[in-house]
Amino acid sequence: MDRAIELWRRRLAQQRLVEIDTEIKQAESTGAAERVRALMEEQVELRQALGRDIALY
């Protein structure tokens, strides 16, 4: 059961990374620099967590 939860969390993190990519592009196109920065920070955190077998959610 724990393995299934970890796989689910990993999948959610991966989906969020895809969403962040889209949101960054949108924010860049509107000149929302602060939003881009915040999204990039979240992106880094998620990627680091995925590298550590994730436990963010």
Chimera marker file (.cmm) of the C-alpha trace (Angstrom):
<marker_set name="trace">
<marker id="1" x="0.000" y="0.000" z="0.000" r="1" g="1" b="0" radius="0.5"/>
<marker id="2" x="2.808" y="2.457" z="0.843" r="1" g="1" b="0" radius="0.5"/>
<marker id="3" x="4.373" y="1.848" z="-2.559" r="1" g="1" b="0" radius="0.5"/>
<marker id="4" x="1.084" y="2.654" z="-4.279" r="1" g="1" b="0" radius="0.5"/>
<marker id="5" x="0.818" y="5.933" z="-2.375" r="1" g="1" b="0" radius="0.5"/>
<marker id="6" x="4.372" y="6.883" z="-3.313" r="1" g="1" b="0" radius="0.5"/>
<marker id="7" x="3.682" y="6.127" z="-6.969" r="1" g="1" b="0" radius="0.5"/>
<marker id="8" x="0.527" y="8.242" z="-6.804" r="1" g="1" b="0" radius="0.5"/>
<marker id="9" x="2.438" y="11.135" z="-5.200" r="1" g="1" b="0" radius="0.5"/>
<marker id="10" x="5.166" y="10.865" z="-7.814" r="1" g="1" b="0" radius="0.5"/>
<marker id="11" x="2.578" y="10.979" z="-10.603" r="1" g="1" b="0" radius="0.5"/>
<marker id="12" x="0.921" y="14.043" z="-9.083" r="1" g="1" b="0" radius="0.5"/>
<marker id="13" x="4.274" y="15.796" z="-8.871" r="1" g="1" b="0" radius="0.5"/>
<marker id="14" x="5.041" y="14.947" z="-12.490" r="1" g="1" b="0" radius="0.5"/>
<marker id="15" x="1.640" y="16.262" z="-13.586" r="1" g="1" b="0" radius="0.5"/>
<marker id="16" x="2.239" y="19.466" z="-11.645" r="1" g="1" b="0" radius="0.5"/>
<marker id="17" x="5.579" y="19.929" z="-13.397" r="1" g="1" b="0" radius="0.5"/>
<marker id="18" x="3.793" y="19.795" z="-16.753" r="1" g="1" b="0" radius="0.5"/>
<marker id="19" x="1.250" y="22.348" z="-15.503" r="1" g="1" b="0" radius="0.5"/>
<marker id="20" x="4.030" y="24.609" z="-14.247" r="1" g="1" b="0" radius="0.5"/>
<marker id="21" x="5.697" y="24.594" z="-17.662" r="1" g="1" b="0" radius="0.5"/>
<marker id="22" x="2.465" y="25.820" z="-19.235" r="1" g="1" b="0" radius="0.5"/>
<marker id="23" x="1.919" y="28.421" z="-16.518" r="1" g="1" b="0" radius="0.5"/>
<marker id="24" x="5.483" y="29.736" z="-16.898" r="1" g="1" b="0" radius="0.5"/>
<marker id="25" x="4.978" y="30.230" z="-20.631" r="1" g="1" b="0" radius="0.5"/>
<marker id="26" x="1.728" y="32.087" z="-20.005" r="1" g="1" b="0" radius="0.5"/>
<marker id="27" x="3.261" y="34.264" z="-17.293" r="1" g="1" b="0" radius="0.5"/>
<marker id="28" x="6.260" y="35.071" z="-19.493" r="1" g="1" b="0" radius="0.5"/>
<marker id="29" x="3.993" y="36.116" z="-22.345" r="1" g="1" b="0" radius="0.5"/>
<marker id="30" x="2.197" y="38.594" z="-20.088" r="1" g="1" b="0" radius="0.5"/>
<marker id="31" x="5.349" y="39.894" z="-18.414" r="1" g="1" b="0" radius="0.5"/>
<marker id="32" x="4.427" y="38.552" z="-14.970" r="1" g="1" b="0" radius="0.5"/>
<marker id="33" x="8.009" y="38.238" z="-13.718" r="1" g="1" b="0" radius="0.5"/>
<marker id="34" x="7.096" y="37.579" z="-10.086" r="1" g="1" b="0" radius="0.5"/>
<marker id="35" x="4.741" y="34.769" z="-11.089" r="1" g="1" b="0" radius="0.5"/>
<marker id="36" x="7.460" y="33.235" z="-13.272" r="1" g="1" b="0" radius="0.5"/>
<marker id="37" x="9.880" y="33.348" z="-10.339" r="1" g="1" b="0" radius="0.5"/>
<marker id="38" x="7.401" y="31.687" z="-7.971" r="1" g="1" b="0" radius="0.5"/>
<marker id="39" x="6.605" y="28.963" z="-10.494" r="1" g="1" b="0" radius="0.5"/>
<marker id="40" x="10.277" y="28.289" z="-11.117" r="1" g="1" b="0" radius="0.5"/>
<marker id="41" x="10.862" y="27.920" z="-7.379" r="1" g="1" b="0" radius="0.5"/>
<marker id="42" x="8.031" y="25.406" z="-7.158" r="1" g="1" b="0" radius="0.5"/>
<marker id="43" x="9.457" y="23.601" z="-10.171" r="1" g="1" b="0" radius="0.5"/>
<marker id="44" x="12.873" y="23.270" z="-8.520" r="1" g="1" b="0" radius="0.5"/>
<marker id="45" x="11.327" y="21.980" z="-5.288" r="1" g="1" b="0" radius="0.5"/>
<marker id="46" x="9.313" y="19.350" z="-7.116" r="1" g="1" b="0" radius="0.5"/>
<marker id="47" x="12.268" y="18.191" z="-9.178" r="1" g="1" b="0" radius="0.5"/>
<marker id="48" x="14.405" y="17.900" z="-6.056" r="1" g="1" b="0" radius="0.5"/>
<marker id="49" x="11.661" y="15.978" z="-4.268" r="1" g="1" b="0" radius="0.5"/>
<marker id="50" x="11.295" y="13.606" z="-7.200" r="1" g="1" b="0" radius="0.5"/>
<marker id="51" x="15.009" y="12.971" z="-7.005" r="1" g="1" b="0" radius="0.5"/>
<marker id="52" x="14.593" y="12.089" z="-3.335" r="1" g="1" b="0" radius="0.5"/>
<marker id="53" x="11.623" y="9.785" z="-3.855" r="1" g="1" b="0" radius="0.5"/>
<marker id="54" x="9.185" y="12.589" z="-3.085" r="1" g="1" b="0" radius="0.5"/>
<marker id="55" x="7.249" y="13.265" z="0.095" r="1" g="1" b="0" radius="0.5"/>
<marker id="56" x="5.729" y="16.674" z="-0.576" r="1" g="1" b="0" radius="0.5"/>
<marker id="57" x="2.010" y="15.960" z="-0.438" r="1" g="1" b="0" radius="0.5"/>
<link id1="1" id2="2" r="1" g="1" b="0" radius="0.2"/>
<link id1="2" id2="3" r="1" g="1" b="0" radius="0.2"/>
<link id1="3" id2="4" r="1" g="1" b="0" radius="0.2"/>
<link id1="4" id2="5" r="1" g="1" b="0" radius="0.2"/>
<link id1="5" id2="6" r="1" g="1" b="0" radius="0.2"/>
<link id1="6" id2="7" r="1" g="1" b="0" radius="0.2"/>
<link id1="7" id2="8" r="1" g="1" b="0" radius="0.2"/>
<link id1="8" id2="9" r="1" g="1" b="0" radius="0.2"/>
<link id1="9" id2="10" r="1" g="1" b="0" radius="0.2"/>
<link id1="10" id2="11" r="1" g="1" b="0" radius="0.2"/>
<link id1="11" id2="12" r="1" g="1" b="0" radius="0.2"/>
<link id1="12" id2="13" r="1" g="1" b="0" radius="0.2"/>
<link id1="13" id2="14" r="1" g="1" b="0" radius="0.2"/>
<link id1="14" id2="15" r="1" g="1" b="0" radius="0.2"/>
<link id1="15" id2="16" r="1" g="1" b="0" radius="0.2"/>
<link id1="16" id2="17" r="1" g="1" b="0" radius="0.2"/>
<link id1="17" id2="18" r="1" g="1" b="0" radius="0.2"/>
<link id1="18" id2="19" r="1" g="1" b="0" radius="0.2"/>
<link id1="19" id2="20" r="1" g="1" b="0" radius="0.2"/>
<link id1="20" id2="21" r="1" g="1" b="0" radius="0.2"/>
<link id1="21" id2="22" r="1" g="1" b="0" radius="0.2"/>
<link id1="22" id2="23" r="1" g="1" b="0" radius="0.2"/>
<link id1="23" id2="24" r="1" g="1" b="0" radius="0.2"/>
<link id1="24" id2="25" r="1" g="1" b="0" radius="0.2"/>
<link id1="25" id2="26" r="1" g="1" b="0" radius="0.2"/>
<link id1="26" id2="27" r="1" g="1" b="0" radius="0.2"/>
<link id1="27" id2="28" r="1" g="1" b="0" radius="0.2"/>
<link id1="28" id2="29" r="1" g="1" b="0" radius="0.2"/>
<link id1="29" id2="30" r="1" g="1" b="0" radius="0.2"/>
<link id1="30" id2="31" r="1" g="1" b="0" radius="0.2"/>
<link id1="31" id2="32" r="1" g="1" b="0" radius="0.2"/>
<link id1="32" id2="33" r="1" g="1" b="0" radius="0.2"/>
<link id1="33" id2="34" r="1" g="1" b="0" radius="0.2"/>
<link id1="34" id2="35" r="1" g="1" b="0" radius="0.2"/>
<link id1="35" id2="36" r="1" g="1" b="0" radius="0.2"/>
<link id1="36" id2="37" r="1" g="1" b="0" radius="0.2"/>
<link id1="37" id2="38" r="1" g="1" b="0" radius="0.2"/>
<link id1="38" id2="39" r="1" g="1" b="0" radius="0.2"/>
<link id1="39" id2="40" r="1" g="1" b="0" radius="0.2"/>
<link id1="40" id2="41" r="1" g="1" b="0" radius="0.2"/>
<link id1="41" id2="42" r="1" g="1" b="0" radius="0.2"/>
<link id1="42" id2="43" r="1" g="1" b="0" radius="0.2"/>
<link id1="43" id2="44" r="1" g="1" b="0" radius="0.2"/>
<link id1="44" id2="45" r="1" g="1" b="0" radius="0.2"/>
<link id1="45" id2="46" r="1" g="1" b="0" radius="0.2"/>
<link id1="46" id2="47" r="1" g="1" b="0" radius="0.2"/>
<link id1="47" id2="48" r="1" g="1" b="0" radius="0.2"/>
<link id1="48" id2="49" r="1" g="1" b="0" radius="0.2"/>
<link id1="49" id2="50" r="1" g="1" b="0" radius="0.2"/>
<link id1="50" id2="51" r="1" g="1" b="0" radius="0.2"/>
<link id1="51" id2="52" r="1" g="1" b="0" radius="0.2"/>
<link id1="52" id2="53" r="1" g="1" b="0" radius="0.2"/>
<link id1="53" id2="54" r="1" g="1" b="0" radius="0.2"/>
<link id1="54" id2="55" r="1" g="1" b="0" radius="0.2"/>
<link id1="55" id2="56" r="1" g="1" b="0" radius="0.2"/>
<link id1="56" id2="57" r="1" g="1" b="0" radius="0.2"/>
</marker_set>
